[in-house]
Amino acid sequence: IFSFQVYIIQVSVGNHQWTVKHRYSDFHDLHEKLVSEKKIDKNLLPPKKIIGKNSKSLVEKRQKELEIYLQTLLLKFPVTAPKVLSHFLHFHLYVS
């Protein structure tokens, strides 16, 4: 049986606030695209962990790290987020 963790991340842009739900692999895919297209620091994304990846403490720690990762990306693109990031954050659903 395969199990995976879905991270629920709070996103806020200006007065708008919402949550997004993604697996770590989604973050990894996003990061790979941003590294190649936008020259983002490849070490910005928290590393993948195999051992104990579903332990409660690791999940909570990674959740915070992924939240910081997204906030950092939003600070790097204050005016216009790259399309891949906008899609990942579901901007099309929340920001008019």
Helices and strands as residue ranges (DSSP letters): E 6-13, E 16-23, H 24-38, H 56-76, H 83-88, H 91-94
